[in-house]
Amino acid sequence: MLLNRWYVAILLLFVLGSVGYVHSTSDVVQVVVRNKSIETAQGIHTATEQYVIHTDRGPMPLLRFPVIGYTTGLEQTYESIAKGSKITVRAGKWPPQILGGHSKPVIMAVH
């Protein structure tokens, strides 16, 4: 039982640390929306829909991670973004670059 508590505490600390790092290295930028698409992203076990905004800075998916991204209203946010508009977003790299691998710019929030 004690081992489970330590495991959960370490996992929680890792997730919160990753979230904090991504948020602290993110930027608020203004982008021009060129197009939008819904793409299928293959996860470890399942495929999920990914809402992608194609901007003048390249494709940027709306982050679905429940701690720093949208937990509800993702579809409404996606639908409210008009092609050709200028929007202000908080963009970060996910997964965090400190974990290695290939980080991609994602939209964490639309202002």
MMTF fields as JSON, N, C-alpha, C and O atoms, coordinates in Angstrom:
{
  "mmtfVersion": "1.0.0",
  "mmtfProducer": "UNKNOWN",
  "numBonds": 443,
  "numAtoms": 444,
  "numGroups": 111,
  "numChains": 1,
  "numModels": 1,
  "chainsPerModel": [1],
  "groupsPerChain": [111],
  "chainIdList": ["A"],
  "bondAtomList": [4, 2, 8, 6, 12, 10, 16, 14, 20, 18, 24, 22, 28, 26, 32, 30, 36, 34, 40, 38, 44, 42, 48, 46, 52, 50, 56, 54, 60, 58, 64, 62, 68, 66, 72, 70, 76, 74, 80, 78, 84, 82, 88, 86, 92, 90, 96, 94, 100, 98, 104, 102, 108, 106, 112, 110, 116, 114, 120, 118, 124, 122, 128, 126, 132, 130, 136, 134, 140, 138, 144, 142, 148, 146, 152, 150, 156, 154, 160, 158, 164, 162, 168, 166, 172, 170, 176, 174, 180, 178, 184, 182, 188, 186, 192, 190, 196, 194, 200, 198, 204, 202, 208, 206, 212, 210, 216, 214, 220, 218, 224, 222, 228, 226, 232, 230, 236, 234, 240, 238, 244, 242, 248, 246, 252, 250, 256, 254, 260, 258, 264, 262, 268, 266, 272, 270, 276, 274, 280, 278, 284, 282, 288, 286, 292, 290, 296, 294, 300, 298, 304, 302, 308, 306, 312, 310, 316, 314, 320, 318, 324, 322, 328, 326, 332, 330, 336, 334, 340, 338, 344, 342, 348, 346, 352, 350, 356, 354, 360, 358, 364, 362, 368, 366, 372, 370, 376, 374, 380, 378, 384, 382, 388, 386, 392, 390, 396, 394, 400, 398, 404, 402, 408, 406, 412, 410, 416, 414, 420, 418, 424, 422, 428, 426, 432, 430, 436, 434, 440, 438],
  "bondOrderList": [1, 1, 1, 1, 1, 1, 1, 1, 1, 1, 1, 1, 1, 1, 1, 1, 1, 1, 1, 1, 1, 1, 1, 1, 1, 1, 1, 1, 1, 1, 1, 1, 1, 1, 1, 1, 1, 1, 1, 1, 1, 1, 1, 1, 1, 1, 1, 1, 1, 1, 1, 1, 1, 1, 1, 1, 1, 1, 1, 1, 1, 1, 1, 1, 1, 1, 1, 1, 1, 1, 1, 1, 1, 1, 1, 1, 1, 1, 1, 1, 1, 1, 1, 1, 1, 1, 1, 1, 1, 1, 1, 1, 1, 1, 1, 1, 1, 1, 1, 1, 1, 1, 1, 1, 1, 1, 1, 1, 1, 1],
  "groupList": [{"groupName": "MET", "atomNameList": ["N", "CA", "C", "O"], "elementList": ["N", "C", "C", "O"], "formalChargeList": [0, 0, 0, 0], "bondAtomList": [1, 0, 2, 1, 3, 2], "bondOrderList": [1, 1, 2], "singleLetterCode": "M", "chemCompType": "L-PEPTIDE LINKING"}, {"groupName": "LEU", "atomNameList": ["N", "CA", "C", "O"], "elementList": ["N", "C", "C", "O"], "formalChargeList": [0, 0, 0, 0], "bondAtomList": [1, 0, 2, 1, 3, 2], "bondOrderList": [1, 1, 2], "singleLetterCode": "L", "chemCompType": "L-PEPTIDE LINKING"}, {"groupName": "ASN", "atomNameList": ["N", "CA", "C", "O"], "elementList": ["N", "C", "C", "O"], "formalChargeList": [0, 0, 0, 0], "bondAtomList": [1, 0, 2, 1, 3, 2], "bondOrderList": [1, 1, 2], "singleLetterCode": "N", "chemCompType": "L-PEPTIDE LINKING"}, {"groupName": "ARG", "atomNameList": ["N", "CA", "C", "O"], "elementList": ["N", "C", "C", "O"], "formalChargeList": [0, 0, 0, 0], "bondAtomList": [1, 0, 2, 1, 3, 2], "bondOrderList": [1, 1, 2], "singleLetterCode": "R", "chemCompType": "L-PEPTIDE LINKING"}, {"groupName": "TRP", "atomNameList": ["N", "CA", "C", "O"], "elementList": ["N", "C", "C", "O"], "formalChargeList": [0, 0, 0, 0], "bondAtomList": [1, 0, 2, 1, 3, 2], "bondOrderList": [1, 1, 2], "singleLetterCode": "W", "chemCompType": "L-PEPTIDE LINKING"}, {"groupName": "TYR", "atomNameList": ["N", "CA", "C", "O"], "elementList": ["N", "C", "C", "O"], "formalChargeList": [0, 0, 0, 0], "bondAtomList": [1, 0, 2, 1, 3, 2], "bondOrderList": [1, 1, 2], "singleLetterCode": "Y", "chemCompType": "L-PEPTIDE LINKING"}, {"groupName": "VAL", "atomNameList": ["N", "CA", "C", "O"], "elementList": ["N", "C", "C", "O"], "formalChargeList": [0, 0, 0, 0], "bondAtomList": [1, 0, 2, 1, 3, 2], "bondOrderList": [1, 1, 2], "singleLetterCode": "V", "chemCompType": "L-PEPTIDE LINKING"}, {"groupName": "ALA", "atomNameList": ["N", "CA", "C", "O"], "elementList": ["N", "C", "C", "O"], "formalChargeList": [0, 0, 0, 0], "bondAtomList": [1, 0, 2, 1, 3, 2], "bondOrderList": [1, 1, 2], "singleLetterCode": "A", "chemCompType": "L-PEPTIDE LINKING"}, {"groupName": "ILE", "atomNameList": ["N", "CA", "C", "O"], "elementList": ["N", "C", "C", "O"], "formalChargeList": [0, 0, 0, 0], "bondAtomList": [1, 0, 2, 1, 3, 2], "bondOrderList": [1, 1, 2], "singleLetterCode": "I", "chemCompType": "L-PEPTIDE LINKING"}, {"groupName": "PHE", "atomNameList": ["N", "CA", "C", "O"], "elementList": ["N", "C", "C", "O"], "formalChargeList": [0, 0, 0, 0], "bondAtomList": [1, 0, 2, 1, 3, 2], "bondOrderList": [1, 1, 2], "singleLetterCode": "F", "chemCompType": "L-PEPTIDE LINKING"}, {"groupName": "GLY", "atomNameList": ["N", "CA", "C", "O"], "elementList": ["N", "C", "C", "O"], "formalChargeList": [0, 0, 0, 0], "bondAtomList": [1, 0, 2, 1, 3, 2], "bondOrderList": [1, 1, 2], "singleLetterCode": "G", "chemCompType": "PEPTIDE LINKING"}, {"groupName": "SER", "atomNameList": ["N", "CA", "C", "O"], "elementList": ["N", "C", "C", "O"], "formalChargeList": [0, 0, 0, 0], "bondAtomList": [1, 0, 2, 1, 3, 2], "bondOrderList": [1, 1, 2], "singleLetterCode": "S", "chemCompType": "L-PEPTIDE LINKING"}, {"groupName": "HIS", "atomNameList": ["N", "CA", "C", "O"], "elementList": ["N", "C", "C", "O"], "formalChargeList": [0, 0, 0, 0], "bondAtomList": [1, 0, 2, 1, 3, 2], "bondOrderList": [1, 1, 2], "singleLetterCode": "H", "chemCompType": "L-PEPTIDE LINKING"}, {"groupName": "THR", "atomNameList": ["N", "CA", "C", "O"], "elementList": ["N", "C", "C", "O"], "formalChargeList": [0, 0, 0, 0], "bondAtomList": [1, 0, 2, 1, 3, 2], "bondOrderList": [1, 1, 2], "singleLetterCode": "T", "chemCompType": "L-PEPTIDE LINKING"}, {"groupName": "ASP", "atomNameList": ["N", "CA", "C", "O"], "elementList": ["N", "C", "C", "O"], "formalChargeList": [0, 0, 0, 0], "bondAtomList": [1, 0, 2, 1, 3, 2], "bondOrderList": [1, 1, 2], "singleLetterCode": "D", "chemCompType": "L-PEPTIDE LINKING"}, {"groupName": "GLN", "atomNameList": ["N", "CA", "C", "O"], "elementList": ["N", "C", "C", "O"], "formalChargeList": [0, 0, 0, 0], "bondAtomList": [1, 0, 2, 1, 3, 2], "bondOrderList": [1, 1, 2], "singleLetterCode": "Q", "chemCompType": "L-PEPTIDE LINKING"}, {"groupName": "LYS", "atomNameList": ["N", "CA", "C", "O"], "elementList": ["N", "C", "C", "O"], "formalChargeList": [0, 0, 0, 0], "bondAtomList": [1, 0, 2, 1, 3, 2], "bondOrderList": [1, 1, 2], "singleLetterCode": "K", "chemCompType": "L-PEPTIDE LINKING"}, {"groupName": "GLU", "atomNameList": ["N", "CA", "C", "O"], "elementList": ["N", "C", "C", "O"], "formalChargeList": [0, 0, 0, 0], "bondAtomList": [1, 0, 2, 1, 3, 2], "bondOrderList": [1, 1, 2], "singleLetterCode": "E", "chemCompType": "L-PEPTIDE LINKING"}, {"groupName": "PRO", "atomNameList": ["N", "CA", "C", "O"], "elementList": ["N", "C", "C", "O"], "formalChargeList": [0, 0, 0, 0], "bondAtomList": [1, 0, 2, 1, 3, 2], "bondOrderList": [1, 1, 2], "singleLetterCode": "P", "chemCompType": "L-PEPTIDE LINKING"}],
  "groupTypeList": [0, 1, 1, 2, 3, 4, 5, 6, 7, 8, 1, 1, 1, 9, 6, 1, 10, 11, 6, 10, 5, 6, 12, 11, 13, 11, 14, 6, 6, 15, 6, 6, 6, 3, 2, 16, 11, 8, 17, 13, 7, 15, 10, 8, 12, 13, 7, 13, 17, 15, 5, 6, 8, 12, 13, 14, 3, 10, 18, 0, 18, 1, 1, 3, 9, 18, 6, 8, 10, 5, 13, 13, 10, 1, 17, 15, 13, 5, 17, 11, 8, 7, 16, 10, 11, 16, 8, 13, 6, 3, 7, 10, 16, 4, 18, 18, 15, 8, 1, 10, 10, 12, 11, 16, 18, 6, 8, 0, 7, 6, 12],
  "groupIdList": [1, 2, 3, 4, 5, 6, 7, 8, 9, 10, 11, 12, 13, 14, 15, 16, 17, 18, 19, 20, 21, 22, 23, 24, 25, 26, 27, 28, 29, 30, 31, 32, 33, 34, 35, 36, 37, 38, 39, 40, 41, 42, 43, 44, 45, 46, 47, 48, 49, 50, 51, 52, 53, 54, 55, 56, 57, 58, 59, 60, 61, 62, 63, 64, 65, 66, 67, 68, 69, 70, 71, 72, 73, 74, 75, 76, 77, 78, 79, 80, 81, 82, 83, 84, 85, 86, 87, 88, 89, 90, 91, 92, 93, 94, 95, 96, 97, 98, 99, 100, 101, 102, 103, 104, 105, 106, 107, 108, 109, 110, 111],
  "secStructList": [7, 2, 2, 2, 2, 2, 2, 2, 2, 2, 2, 2, 2, 2, 2, 2, 2, 2, 2, 2, 2, 2, 2, 2, 6, 7, 3, 3, 3, 3, 3, 3, 3, 3, 3, 3, 3, 3, 3, 3, 3, 3, 7, 1, 1, 7, 3, 3, 3, 3, 3, 3, 3, 3, 3, 6, 6, 3, 3, 3, 3, 5, 7, 7, 7, 6, 6, 6, 1, 7, 1, 1, 7, 2, 2, 2, 2, 2, 2, 2, 7, 7, 6, 6, 7, 3, 3, 3, 3, 3, 3, 3, 3, 3, 1, 7, 4, 4, 4, 7, 1, 7, 7, 3, 3, 3, 3, 3, 3, 3, 7],
  "xCoordList": [0.822, 0.0, 0.872, 0.572, 1.945, 2.844, 3.538, 3.751, 3.884, 4.528, 3.59, 4.029, 2.312, 1.339, 1.254, 1.162, 1.283, 1.21, 2.441, 2.32, 3.631, 4.839, 4.819, 5.243, 4.326, 4.226, 3.303, 3.649, 2.146, 1.185, 1.782, 1.627, 2.455, 3.061, 4.14, 4.204, 4.983, 6.044, 5.444, 5.903, 4.437, 3.774, 3.122, 3.246, 2.442, 1.801, 2.84, 2.637, 3.933, 5.008, 5.605, 5.901, 5.778, 6.299, 5.347, 5.778, 4.052, 3.063, 2.994, 3.019, 2.909, 2.844, 4.128, 4.073, 5.266, 6.527, 6.571, 7.03, 6.094, 6.05, 5.114, 5.434, 3.959, 2.978, 3.563, 3.441, 4.191, 4.805, 5.89, 5.993, 6.698, 7.77, 7.198, 7.659, 6.199, 5.599, 4.96, 5.114, 4.243, 3.601, 4.635, 4.456, 5.706, 6.716, 7.516, 8.056, 7.604, 8.345, 7.424, 7.89, 6.123, 5.182, 5.178, 5.658, 4.625, 4.548, 3.123, 2.394, 2.745, 1.48, 1.816, 2.587, 1.236, 1.541, 0.251, -0.797, 0.353, -0.776, -0.501, 0.577, -1.477, -1.317, -2.471, -3.553, -2.221, -3.254, -3.719, -2.908, -5.023, -5.599, -5.733, -6.463, -5.027, -5.097, -6.137, -6.808, -6.261, -7.195, -7.381, -6.677, -8.317, -8.553, -8.8, -9.271, -8.475, -8.771, -8.92, -8.419, -9.615, -9.725, -8.978, -9.345, -7.926, -7.076, -7.155, -7.497, -6.837, -6.808, -5.388, -4.448, -5.244, -3.934, -3.925, -4.814, -2.932, -2.834, -2.11, -0.951, -2.788, -2.175, -1.577, -1.435, -1.228, -0.644, -1.646, -1.317, -2.877, -3.89, -5.054, -5.696, -5.34, -6.514, -6.183, -5.171, -7.048, -6.936, -7.908, -9.014, -7.493, -8.351, -8.384, -7.491, -9.431, -9.507, -8.667, -8.658, -7.966, -7.123, -7.56, -7.586, -7.903, -8.341, -7.115, -6.429, -6.833, -5.603, -5.947, -6.792, -5.276, -5.395, -4.131, -3.024, -4.295, -3.154, -2.94, -3.802, -1.785, -1.51, -0.326, 0.304, -0.045, 1.133, 2.426, 3.504, 2.339, 3.496, 3.51, 4.301, 2.651, 2.58, 1.363, 0.613, 1.172, 0.017, 0.186, 1.259, -0.889, -0.855, -2.134, -3.21, -2.038, -3.24, -3.662, -2.838, -4.961, -5.468, -5.148, -5.531, -4.446, -4.009, -5.195, -6.021, -5.268, -6.37, -5.973, -6.824, -4.712, -4.253, -5.074, -5.139, -5.702, -6.708, -6.197, -6.997, -4.913, -4.438, -4.191, -4.591, -3.534, -3.225, -3.996, -3.967, -4.673, -5.448, -6.914, -7.281, -7.718, -9.153, -9.695, -9.338, -10.549, -11.208, -12.617, -13.146, -13.222, -14.546, -14.536, -13.733, -15.409, -15.528, -14.511, -14.4, -13.762, -12.761, -13.41, -12.92, -14.495, -15.174, -15.726, -15.646, -16.29, -16.84, -15.732, -15.916, -14.595, -13.461, -12.995, -12.744, -12.878, -12.448, -13.423, -13.001, -14.715, -15.726, -15.753, -16.085, -15.406, -15.479, -14.314, -14.363, -13.283, -12.119, -12.404, -12.636, -12.384, -12.717, -11.454, -10.431, -11.554, -10.444, -10.197, -11.135, -8.921, -8.539, -8.471, -8.059, -8.871, -8.853, -7.493, -6.684, -7.25, -6.052, -6.495, -7.426, -5.828, -6.171, -4.914, -3.8, -5.12, -4.033, -4.111, -5.153, -3.004, -2.979, -1.777, -0.775, -1.892, -0.732, -0.241, -0.954, 0.978, 1.534, 2.728, 3.589, 2.766, 3.877, 4.296, 3.635, 5.37, 5.873, 5.44, 5.705, 4.773, 4.309, 4.7, 4.528, 5.203, 5.608, 6.807, 7.497, 7.063, 8.163, 9.492, 9.806, 10.249, 11.53, 12.521, 13.421, 12.375, 13.307, 13.167, 14.046, 12.052, 11.856, 12.472, 12.463, 13.0, 13.588, 12.506, 11.34, 12.889, 11.908, 11.617, 12.374, 10.515, 10.148, 8.966, 7.855, 9.214, 8.148, 7.541, 8.24, 6.24, 5.536, 4.838, 4.421, 4.708, 3.961, 2.476, 1.894, 1.883, 0.457, -0.17, 0.507, -1.463, -2.208, -2.737, -3.538, -2.285, -2.715, -3.972, -4.798, -4.129, -5.289, -5.488, -4.523, -6.732, -7.076, -7.579, -8.498, -6.967, -7.344, -8.349, -8.781],
  "yCoordList": [-1.189, 0.0, 1.262, 2.229, 1.246, 2.389, 2.608, 3.748, 1.526, 1.624, 2.285, 3.099, 1.944, 2.552, 4.06, 4.815, 4.502, 5.936, 6.657, 7.748, 6.057, 6.66, 6.705, 7.685, 5.644, 5.597, 6.702, 7.418, 6.843, 7.874, 9.265, 10.147, 9.468, 10.767, 11.119, 12.256, 10.157, 10.399, 10.658, 11.55, 9.897, 10.101, 11.477, 12.177, 11.863, 13.174, 14.287, 15.275, 14.14, 15.126, 15.247, 16.35, 14.127, 14.127, 14.855, 15.684, 14.542, 15.173, 16.668, 17.464, 17.061, 18.482, 19.216, 20.36, 18.572, 19.175, 19.378, 20.416, 18.384, 18.501, 19.619, 20.407, 19.68, 20.721, 22.092, 23.016, 22.227, 23.5, 23.925, 25.099, 22.97, 23.267, 23.741, 24.741, 23.031, 23.413, 24.787, 25.612, 25.043, 26.348, 27.458, 28.533, 27.22, 28.266, 28.553, 29.649, 27.6, 27.815, 28.174, 28.343, 28.291, 28.629, 30.133, 30.911, 30.526, 31.937, 32.275, 31.428, 33.515, 34.023, 34.694, 35.652, 34.189, 34.687, 34.926, 34.359, 35.764, 36.004, 35.261, 35.389, 34.488, 33.697, 33.981, 34.394, 33.755, 33.868, 32.464, 31.595, 32.242, 30.923, 30.764, 31.512, 29.792, 29.531, 28.455, 28.522, 27.473, 26.372, 25.619, 25.879, 24.701, 23.843, 22.426, 22.219, 21.457, 20.07, 19.241, 19.599, 18.137, 17.164, 15.932, 15.321, 15.576, 14.46, 13.356, 13.595, 12.161, 11.031, 10.853, 10.714, 10.861, 10.666, 9.294, 8.969, 8.5, 7.155, 7.212, 7.622, 6.804, 6.732, 5.36, 4.582, 5.064, 3.768, 2.645, 1.611, 2.867, 1.814, 2.179, 1.291, 3.454, 3.869, 5.06, 5.737, 5.292, 6.469, 7.526, 7.202, 8.786, 9.879, 10.952, 11.038, 11.769, 12.895, 14.03, 14.294, 14.697, 15.823, 17.021, 16.964, 18.105, 19.325, 20.166, 20.616, 20.381, 21.053, 22.383, 22.451, 23.432, 24.751, 24.967, 24.96, 25.157, 25.405, 26.917, 27.664, 27.358, 28.786, 29.204, 28.385, 30.493, 31.002, 30.518, 30.695, 29.916, 29.329, 27.81, 27.147, 27.259, 25.818, 25.227, 25.944, 23.916, 23.274, 23.214, 22.888, 23.533, 23.531, 22.872, 23.463, 21.67, 21.042, 21.711, 22.257, 21.654, 22.103, 21.013, 19.858, 21.374, 20.397, 19.849, 20.606, 18.549, 17.887, 17.371, 16.867, 17.486, 16.999, 17.669, 18.897, 16.901, 17.486, 18.447, 19.185, 18.472, 19.37, 20.769, 21.753, 20.875, 22.202, 22.545, 23.693, 21.595, 21.876, 22.012, 22.341, 21.761, 21.865, 20.547, 19.484, 20.606, 19.394, 19.332, 18.248, 20.479, 20.549, 21.7, 22.625, 21.644, 22.745, 22.756, 23.756, 21.679, 21.643, 21.807, 22.564, 21.105, 21.177, 22.576, 23.078, 23.211, 24.555, 25.571, 26.482, 25.415, 26.305, 26.147, 27.137, 24.91, 24.632, 25.264, 25.907, 25.078, 25.606, 27.13, 27.728, 27.77, 29.233, 29.927, 31.137, 29.187, 29.764, 29.815, 28.786, 31.031, 31.209, 31.251, 31.808, 30.649, 30.705, 32.157, 32.928, 32.518, 33.87, 34.847, 35.994, 34.407, 35.314, 35.327, 34.417, 36.378, 36.472, 36.151, 36.765, 35.188, 34.836, 34.87, 34.676, 35.119, 35.108, 33.808, 33.473, 33.072, 31.761, 31.648, 32.342, 30.77, 30.361, 29.073, 28.07, 29.101, 27.946, 27.407, 28.164, 26.105, 25.442, 24.219, 23.842, 23.614, 22.396, 21.188, 21.12, 20.228, 19.022, 17.82, 17.862, 16.774, 16.592, 17.468, 17.939, 17.691, 18.582, 18.148, 16.96, 19.12, 18.824, 18.171, 17.456, 18.401, 17.805, 16.29, 15.605, 15.761, 14.313, 13.654, 12.429, 14.46, 13.923, 13.71, 14.039, 13.175, 12.934, 14.211, 15.18, 14.184, 15.296, 16.048, 15.524, 17.271, 18.128, 18.886, 19.278, 19.093, 19.847, 21.033, 20.947, 22.141, 23.261, 22.91, 22.401, 23.188, 22.946, 24.2, 25.006, 24.354, 25.467, 25.02, 24.091, 25.685, 25.362, 26.124, 25.617, 27.341, 28.164, 29.179, 29.642, 29.515, 30.569, 31.744, 31.603, 32.902, 34.1, 34.936, 35.977],
  "zCoordList": [0.0, 0.0, 0.0, -0.701, 0.785, 0.851, -0.497, -0.911, -1.17, -2.481, -3.487, -4.299, -3.438, -4.346, -4.134, -5.102, -2.895, -2.608, -3.149, -3.706, -2.992, -3.527, -5.052, -5.664, -5.643, -7.103, -7.608, -8.548, -6.997, -7.39, -7.164, -8.009, -6.045, -5.752, -6.768, -7.236, -7.111, -8.095, -9.476, -10.189, -9.856, -11.146, -11.206, -12.211, -10.16, -10.099, -10.173, -10.878, -9.464, -9.495, -10.901, -11.36, -11.572, -12.941, -13.892, -14.693, -13.803, -14.684, -14.413, -15.352, -13.159, -12.825, -13.223, -13.672, -13.061, -13.492, -15.001, -15.478, -15.754, -17.215, -17.642, -18.531, -17.002, -17.308, -16.999, -17.803, -15.849, -15.478, -16.445, -16.799, -16.871, -17.824, -19.154, -19.705, -19.675, -20.959, -20.852, -21.752, -19.759, -19.602, -19.469, -20.041, -18.731, -18.53, -19.797, -19.943, -20.709, -21.961, -23.122, -24.249, -22.861, -23.926, -24.166, -23.342, -25.312, -25.688, -26.108, -26.624, -25.879, -26.408, -27.732, -27.772, -28.811, -30.15, -30.924, -30.614, -31.922, -32.814, -34.115, -34.696, -34.568, -35.786, -36.736, -36.32, -38.01, -39.039, -39.374, -39.694, -39.301, -39.581, -41.087, -41.737, -41.632, -43.076, -43.402, -44.432, -42.523, -42.761, -41.445, -40.469, -41.424, -40.269, -40.768, -41.886, -39.922, -40.283, -39.014, -37.948, -39.162, -38.082, -38.565, -39.569, -37.837, -38.237, -37.198, -36.04, -37.622, -36.704, -36.201, -36.984, -34.884, -34.259, -33.605, -32.817, -33.928, -33.371, -32.039, -31.971, -30.989, -29.668, -29.453, -30.395, -28.219, -27.904, -28.141, -28.722, -27.68, -27.795, -28.698, -29.259, -28.852, -29.622, -30.505, -30.323, -31.448, -32.304, -31.791, -31.358, -31.842, -31.409, -32.483, -33.327, -32.435, -33.349, -32.805, -31.602, -33.698, -33.315, -34.148, -35.377, -33.46, -34.136, -34.438, -33.521, -35.724, -36.147, -36.81, -37.702, -36.356, -36.965, -37.795, -37.257, -39.094, -39.982, -40.02, -40.484, -39.53, -39.378, -40.238, -40.907, -40.2, -40.899, -40.24, -40.807, -39.061, -38.371, -38.482, -37.81, -39.315, -39.494, -38.79, -38.128, -38.936, -38.289, -36.769, -36.261, -36.06, -34.602, -34.086, -34.185, -33.544, -32.984, -31.677, -30.943, -31.409, -30.114, -29.112, -29.3, -28.047, -27.063, -26.282, -25.772, -26.197, -25.526, -24.146, -23.413, -23.783, -22.489, -21.391, -21.35, -20.5, -19.606, -18.545, -17.97, -18.264, -17.211, -17.76, -17.137, -18.925, -19.445, -20.703, -21.146, -21.279, -22.474, -22.132, -21.005, -23.096, -22.918, -22.399, -22.906, -21.4, -20.928, -21.476, -21.721, -21.668, -22.288, -23.275, -23.155, -24.229, -25.165, -26.282, -26.99, -26.468, -27.524, -28.896, -29.735, -29.117, -30.405, -30.665, -31.786, -29.625, -29.785, -30.071, -30.878, -29.414, -29.67, -31.107, -31.795, -31.561, -32.931, -33.932, -34.893, -33.705, -34.62, -34.636, -35.66, -33.514, -33.437, -34.142, -34.366, -34.49, -35.175, -36.671, -37.305, -37.228, -38.646, -39.503, -39.105, -40.687, -41.639, -42.024, -42.221, -42.128, -42.503, -41.337, -41.514, -40.147, -38.999, -38.33, -38.515, -37.545, -36.703, -35.292, -34.771, -34.673, -33.3, -32.441, -32.927, -31.162, -30.203, -29.429, -28.864, -29.403, -28.76, -27.83, -28.001, -26.854, -26.052, -26.691, -26.709, -27.216, -27.917, -27.148, -26.7, -27.002, -26.334, -27.126, -28.094, -26.726, -27.382, -26.568, -25.368, -27.217, -26.542, -27.358, -28.576, -26.799, -25.41, -25.084, -25.988, -23.796, -23.408, -24.027, -24.092, -24.47, -25.124, -24.166, -24.608, -22.87, -21.913, -21.846, -21.324, -22.379, -22.385, -23.612, -23.736, -24.51, -25.729, -26.777, -26.558, -27.879, -28.938, -29.71, -29.66, -30.414, -31.283, -30.69, -30.619, -30.267, -29.768, -30.924, -31.858, -30.86, -31.882, -31.225, -30.07, -31.959, -31.383, -31.311, -32.269, -30.167, -29.956, -29.365, -28.727, -29.585, -29.021, -27.661, -27.572, -26.613, -25.267, -24.89, -24.131, -25.412, -25.107, -26.229, -26.838, -26.491, -27.443, -26.618, -25.812, -26.827, -26.043, -26.797, -26.302]
}
